[in-house]
């Protein structure tokens, strides 16, 4: 399948409309293209010469009323465009592609771009949804932000206190003690703290 696009550049006048009967001069870089024109051609093999100034019709460069492409050997060049009355539309002393300034490279982004990916990492990118990601990585379900219940003794892995079961009538109360400590004798609403050790 081929998508049609306009293969020719459109040249505009100072009002932003298509340049009709305009003049285009292409010359030596950093020089006056009207005084030092380059040799132009209508074919990529550069066998059919074009004379200057180039003329426009409806914003397109034409030769004898026929739209043409323009070729030349030089990489850097100057360009001047005038309207039908000879008024200056634009002048560019150098249009060498290397003169175009781009955003400087960022060392961090360059380093990231140079990293190679693993098959594991690439496979994670192809997972269908969150459930598949959780299954692939072994991520447990998070505690609910609101609602839900926890039953039994919550034991920490390692040193330090841990929460024991709360009374159903006082759901906000937590009893603390060292790991594997059983619930002490207490009244509902009491807070029991015991030093670890």
C-alpha positions as CSV (number, residue, x, y, z in Angstrom):
1,X,0.0,0.0,0.0
2,X,1.3,3.5,-0.8
3,X,0.0,6.7,0.7
4,X,0.0,9.6,-1.6
5,X,1.9,12.7,-0.4
6,X,2.9,16.0,-2.0
7,X,6.4,15.2,-3.4
8,X,7.3,18.8,-4.1
9,X,7.9,21.6,-1.7
10,X,5.5,24.6,-1.8
11,X,7.0,28.1,-1.9
12,X,5.1,30.9,-0.2
13,X,5.0,34.6,-0.5
14,X,5.1,37.1,2.3
15,X,1.4,36.8,2.9
16,X,1.7,33.0,3.3
17,X,-0.1,32.2,0.1
18,X,1.4,30.2,-2.8
19,X,4.2,32.0,-4.6
20,X,3.2,32.7,-8.1
21,X,5.7,34.0,-10.7
22,X,8.3,34.1,-8.0
23,X,12.1,34.0,-8.4
24,X,14.3,31.5,-6.6
25,X,18.1,31.8,-6.6
26,X,20.5,29.0,-5.4
27,X,24.2,29.9,-5.1
28,X,27.5,29.5,-3.4
29,X,27.2,29.1,0.4
30,X,27.7,32.4,2.3
31,X,27.6,34.4,-0.9
32,X,25.0,36.2,-2.9
33,X,23.2,33.5,-4.9
34,X,22.2,36.1,-7.6
35,X,25.9,37.0,-8.1
36,X,27.4,33.5,-7.6
37,X,24.8,30.9,-8.8
38,X,25.3,27.2,-8.7
39,X,24.7,25.0,-11.7
40,X,21.3,23.4,-11.4
41,X,19.8,20.3,-13.0
42,X,16.4,18.7,-13.5
43,X,17.5,15.1,-13.0
44,X,19.5,13.3,-10.3
45,X,22.2,12.3,-12.8
46,X,22.7,16.0,-13.4
47,X,22.6,15.8,-17.2
48,X,19.8,18.2,-17.9
49,X,20.7,21.8,-16.9
50,X,18.2,24.3,-15.4
51,X,18.7,28.0,-15.7
52,X,18.4,30.6,-12.9
53,X,16.5,32.2,-11.5
54,X,14.1,29.3,-11.0
55,X,10.4,30.4,-11.5
56,X,7.3,29.4,-9.6
57,X,3.8,28.7,-10.6
58,X,1.2,28.1,-7.8
59,X,4.0,27.7,-5.3
60,X,5.8,25.0,-7.3
61,X,9.1,25.4,-9.2
62,X,8.5,25.0,-12.9
63,X,10.5,24.9,-16.1
64,X,8.5,26.1,-19.1
65,X,5.3,25.7,-17.0
66,X,6.1,22.1,-16.0
67,X,6.8,21.3,-12.4
68,X,10.4,20.1,-11.9
69,X,12.7,18.8,-9.3
70,X,16.0,20.6,-8.7
71,X,19.4,18.9,-8.2
72,X,22.9,20.2,-7.7
73,X,26.2,18.8,-6.5
74,X,27.0,21.0,-3.6
75,X,26.0,20.1,0.0
76,X,26.0,23.7,1.3
77,X,24.3,26.5,-0.6
78,X,22.7,29.9,-0.3
79,X,19.1,30.6,-1.2
80,X,17.2,33.8,-2.0
81,X,13.5,34.0,-2.8
82,X,11.8,37.0,-4.4
83,X,8.1,37.6,-5.3
84,X,6.8,38.5,-8.8
85,X,7.7,42.2,-8.1
86,X,11.2,41.4,-7.0
87,X,10.5,42.0,-3.3
88,X,12.7,39.9,-1.0
89,X,10.8,37.0,0.7
90,X,13.8,35.3,2.3
91,X,17.6,34.9,2.2
92,X,19.6,32.1,3.8
93,X,23.3,32.3,3.4
94,X,24.0,28.7,4.3
95,X,21.6,25.7,4.3
96,X,24.1,22.9,4.9
97,X,22.3,20.2,7.0
98,X,25.3,20.1,9.5
99,X,24.5,23.7,10.4
100,X,21.1,22.7,11.9
101,X,21.3,22.9,15.7
102,X,19.5,20.2,17.7
103,X,19.0,19.8,21.4
104,X,22.3,18.6,23.0
105,X,22.5,14.9,23.9
106,X,21.8,14.0,27.5
107,X,24.4,11.6,29.0
108,X,21.8,9.8,31.2
109,X,19.4,9.3,28.3
110,X,22.2,8.2,26.0
111,X,23.3,5.6,28.7
112,X,19.7,4.3,29.1
113,X,19.3,4.0,25.3
114,X,22.5,2.0,25.1
115,X,21.4,-0.6,27.7
116,X,20.5,-4.0,26.3
117,X,17.3,-5.5,27.5
118,X,16.9,-9.1,28.9
119,X,14.3,-11.6,27.6
120,X,12.6,-11.3,31.0
121,X,12.3,-7.6,30.7
122,X,11.0,-7.8,27.2
123,X,8.4,-10.4,28.2
124,X,7.1,-8.2,30.9
125,X,6.3,-5.6,28.3
126,X,4.1,-8.0,26.4
127,X,1.9,-9.0,29.4
128,X,-1.8,-8.5,28.7
129,X,-2.8,-6.8,32.0
130,X,-2.1,-6.2,35.7
131,X,-3.2,-9.7,36.7
132,X,-0.7,-11.2,34.3
133,X,2.1,-8.9,35.7
134,X,1.2,-9.9,39.3
135,X,1.3,-13.6,38.3
136,X,4.6,-13.2,36.5
137,X,6.4,-11.3,39.3
138,X,4.8,-12.9,42.3
139,X,3.5,-9.6,43.7
140,X,0.9,-10.2,46.4
141,X,-2.4,-8.4,46.6
142,X,-2.1,-5.1,48.6
143,X,-4.1,-4.5,51.7
144,X,-7.3,-2.6,51.0
145,X,-7.2,1.1,51.5
146,X,-10.5,0.9,53.2
147,X,-12.6,-1.9,54.5
148,X,-11.5,-5.6,54.6
149,X,-10.4,-7.6,57.6
150,X,-7.3,-9.2,59.0
151,X,-7.6,-12.1,61.4
152,X,-5.0,-13.8,63.5
153,X,-1.6,-12.8,64.8
154,X,0.5,-10.6,62.5
155,X,4.1,-11.7,63.0
156,X,7.0,-9.7,61.8
157,X,10.0,-11.4,60.2
158,X,12.8,-10.4,62.5
159,X,13.2,-8.4,65.7
160,X,10.8,-5.8,67.0
161,X,7.2,-5.7,68.2
162,X,4.2,-6.9,66.2
163,X,0.5,-6.3,66.3
164,X,-1.7,-8.9,67.9
165,X,-5.4,-9.4,67.4
166,X,-7.7,-6.6,68.4
167,X,-11.0,-7.0,70.2
168,X,-13.9,-7.0,67.8
169,X,-15.6,-4.4,70.0
170,X,-12.5,-2.2,69.8
171,X,-11.3,-2.7,66.2
172,X,-8.8,0.2,66.4
173,X,-7.0,-1.3,69.5
174,X,-3.8,-3.2,68.8
175,X,-1.9,-5.2,71.4
176,X,1.9,-5.1,71.0
177,X,4.6,-7.4,72.2
178,X,7.7,-9.3,71.0
179,X,7.4,-11.9,68.3
180,X,5.4,-15.0,69.2
181,X,4.0,-13.4,72.4
182,X,0.5,-14.5,73.2
183,X,-2.2,-12.1,74.1
184,X,-1.8,-11.1,77.8
185,X,-4.7,-10.9,80.2
186,X,-6.2,-7.6,79.6
187,X,-9.5,-5.8,79.5
188,X,-11.0,-4.6,76.1
189,X,-9.5,-1.2,75.4
190,X,-6.3,-1.7,77.3
191,X,-3.0,-1.2,75.4
192,X,-0.3,-3.6,76.5
193,X,3.3,-2.8,75.6
194,X,6.2,-5.1,76.3
195,X,9.8,-4.5,75.6
196,X,11.5,-6.8,73.2
197,X,14.2,-8.9,74.7
